[in-house]
Amino acid sequence: MTSNPRTRRRFVAGLAGVPAAWAASRWLGPAAGATDYSSTPIVPADQGLQRLIEGNKRFVSGNLTALQNRTADRAAVAGGQSPFAVILSCSDSRVPPELVFDQTVGQLFVVRTAGQVIDEAARGSITYGVDVLKAPLLVVLGHSGCGAVEAAIAAVQGTPIPGYAYRFAEGIGPAVQQVVDKPGDLLENAIRANIERGVAQLRTAEPDLAAAVGKGALTVTGGFYDLASGEVSFLS
């Protein structure tokens, strides 16, 4: 069957006018309606954060427990999901949130981009986790030695970077500029500034996330993961 190019162009043009966050929370919501998420017990944000802290301690010590019942856990969530936290993390292969926090399937709604840059797709995915799945905790997780932040630093300093890196360097650039003249290690300072900037962006993201934060239904915090030790320190 051959599609009509004119119809296809109209469809794409129509999509261009729809905010990604609205699309995620409204269009994906009905598709997920087979499960009554509102009736699923929700872990409060403070308890969810404590779960992450305790899970990270197990990860650091090498005493992971979450994957011991993988078959049963998979079966338990086959009909629907109710994650207690949304994690926005870097795509780096050394920072898998489920392992870092020792959580099994169905417990974390994970969104990953290089340098945890918040583009429209990431924002829409995060909004879905909060608006539809009702996760009360959102963590922006950065890490030491982040290559995306290094690229942003290079771009700010006028050093040539690969073409594919421009998009996330553009997103991280403002964080780099905040700390470029501050004392200390520029890379670590920029990584932490990028985490803090992500937290601020999500706390004020209109309409859904800002509204959830405003009514106390969502807590947004940041975490810094150290590649060498495996420890996550949460930013105040």
N, C-alpha and C positions, 0 to 999 in steps of 0.2 A: 504494500500500500504506500503510495507516494504522498507525502504531506504537502500542503499548499504553502509555498514560501511566504505569501502575503499574510496568511493566517499565523504562521509561525512568528513573523516579525511583529505582528500585533500583540501576540502573547508575550514575547520577550519584552516589548515596550511597556506592556502593562505591568509586568513584574518589576520593572525598574522603578516604578513609583511606590512600591510597597516596602516600608521599613522592614529590615530583617527580623528585628526583635518582635514586631507585631506578627509577622508571618509565623515565627516559631511558636509563639504562645497561643495563637488562634488557629492556625491551620493544622499544626501537629496535635493540638489538644484533642479534637474529636477523634482522631485516629487512635489515640491512647485511651479513649473513653470506655473501652471494654473492661478496664480495671477501675474500681472506685478508690482512687488514691486518697480522697478525703476521709475515708473510713479507716485508713491504715495508720496505726500509731506512729507519730513522728517523734524522733529523738530531739529534744531541745538543743539549741545551738551550743550551749555551754557543755552539755554532756557529749555532744558530738565532737567538740574540740578536744575534750578529755580523752575520748576514744582514739583520736588521731595521735595525741601525745603519747599515750600508753602503747599504741601500735608501733610508733616510731622507736620507742625504747626497745621493744622486742626485736625490731629490725636491726638496730645498732648492735644488740647483744647476740644476734644470730638465732634467736629463739622464736621464729615465726610460727604462728598457730593457726592463722586464718584459712590456710589452704588444706587443712587436715581432712575436711569433709566436703571436698569439691563436688562430688557427684550429688550429694544431698542438697548442697547449697544451690547448685545449678537447677535442680528440680524445683526447689522452693520458690525460685523467682521466675520460672519459665512463663508464668501467667501474667506477670507484671512486675514493676520495679518501684521501690520507694527508698531511694538513696538518702542517707542522712546528711550528705554534704556534696556540694559541687566543688570540684578542684579544677582551677585553671592553671595549667603548668606548662613548662617549656617542653618541646618535642624531643629534647635530648634523650638518647637511649639509656642513659645512666640514671634517669630520674623517673622510674615507673611509679606513679602514686600508689597503686594498690599494694606494691611491695614495700615501698618506703613507709607506709602507714599500716602495713600488715592487715589489710581488709580483703574480704572475699567478694565474689561476684554479687552485684546488686546493692552494694553498700556505698559506692562512690560514683558520681556522675562526672566523668573526666572529660575536659576539653583541653586540647593541646595544640599550641602553635609555637613556632620558634620565638624564643624570648618572651613567651606568653603575651604576644601582641594581641590586643583586643580589636580585631576587625569585625565587620558586620556579621560574618558567619559565626565567629566565636561568641559575639554578644547575643545573637539569636539562640545559640545552643545553650548558653548560660541561662538565658531568660526562660527557656523551656524547662530546665532543671529546677528553677525556682517557682515559676508560675504554674506549671502543670504538675510536676512531680513533687512540689511543695518542700523541697530541701531547704532547711532553715539556716544552713551554714554555707558560706562561700569563701574558699581559700585561694588566694593568688600565690602560687608557689614558684619562686625563682631559685636559682642555684649558683654556686660558685663557678668561676671559670666559664661563664656563659658565652658561647661563640657569637650569638646574635647581638649581645651587648657589645662585644669586642668590635663587631662590624659597625655598629652605630658609632662607637668612639672613633673608629678610623674615618668614617664618613664626616663626622663633625670636625675632625682635624684635617680634612682635605686629602686623606689617603684614598686612592682608588680601591673600590670593593667590587666583587662580582655583581653582575646585573640582578641576579635573583635575590641578592641581599638588600637591595634598595628598599623594598616594601617594608620589611621589618625594621630596617635601620631608620626609616622615616618615622615609624611608630615609637621607637625607643629614643630617638634623638632628643626630644624635649627633656627626658630624664637625665641624659648625659649632660646637657647644657646647664642643668640645675647644679651639678657638682663639679664641673670641669675645673673650677678655680679653688675648690676646697682641698684642705690638707688630707693626706692619707692616700691609700691605693685608689687610683681612679676607677679601675674596673670594678672593684667591690663596692665602692661608693655608688657607681652608676647602676649596678645590679640592684642594690637596695633601694635606690631612688626609683628605679623602674617598677619594683614591687609596690612601693608606696603609691606611685602614680596610678598603677592598675587598680589598687584598692579604692582610691579616690574616684577614679572614672566609674567604677561599678557601683559605688555607693550612691552616685548621683545620676545614674543612667535612667533616663525617662523613656517610657512611663512606668514600666513594671518594677524594675529593681529599686528605683528611688522610692516608689510607693511602699514596697515591701519593707525597706529599711525604715521608712518613716513610721509605719505602724508597728514596728518591733517584730515583724515576721521573718526578718533576714538579718543575719550578722555577717559582715564582710571583714576579713582579716587577711594578713599577709604572712608568708612563711619563707625563710631562707634555708635552703638545703645545702649542706656542706658535702661535696663529693667525696672527700677523703674519709671523714668520720661517719657519714651517713646520718648525721643529726640534723633535725629541723628545729630552728629557733623561730618562734613566732614573734612578729614585730608588734610593738606596743602602739 
